[in-house]
Amino acid sequence: MNWTLSPQQVFATSPIVPVMVIKRVEDAVPLAKALSAGGINVFEITLRTDAALEAIQAIATALPDAMTGAGTVLTPNQYDAAVEAGAKFIISPGASTRLLEHAAKQSVPLIPGVSTATEIMNAMDLGYDHLKFFPAEASGGASALKAISAPLPQVSFCPTGGVNVNNLADYQALDCVKTVGGTWMIPAEAIDSQDWDRITELTKAALAAASN
């Protein structure tokens, strides 16, 4: 890989990566600033909305020192569009060979999603050792990840999907977990009502829980 940024650096930026579903472009920068004020400066903006690419561009421009990335990237074309918008890293819910081979030739790191030992091994065959464990809770939670990762100690994970303040410690107790993805510090109703102060306080609380 000739990536300008390593997945290890992405994982090390914060113990929690907020998974952001942005429906309105005008919410993008205030949301990112609210998270930043709470202590998180890495952002995964999912490509689930029409506003996503413009939101990535807006945040990358307004907060150039933050680590702005794209999530829910499914195809090489989406990968390229997210990079063009300013994404510094790419996250996918799965690990298609086509996407992994494409990203391996590019300059921006891809963190593919896996939930089985076979998927992990296939990703490793293509040079990937920093992966998203998804959907974490539906796939058996921390106990499943502990079992799956035991024979694969060279792989690091970001569990995402159902991770929250109540089970955070279970994931953090695993040596293979370097960060987690979550949404509990950015509830949809707070974004809809533009309650940025609440998001900042929830972010501070999330980081406090992650440091215990």
Summary of the structure (lengths in Angstrom):
residues: 212
radius of gyration: 16.0
end to end distance: 34.9
largest distance: 46.0
contacts: 758
relative contact order: 0.17
helix: 44%
strand: 17%
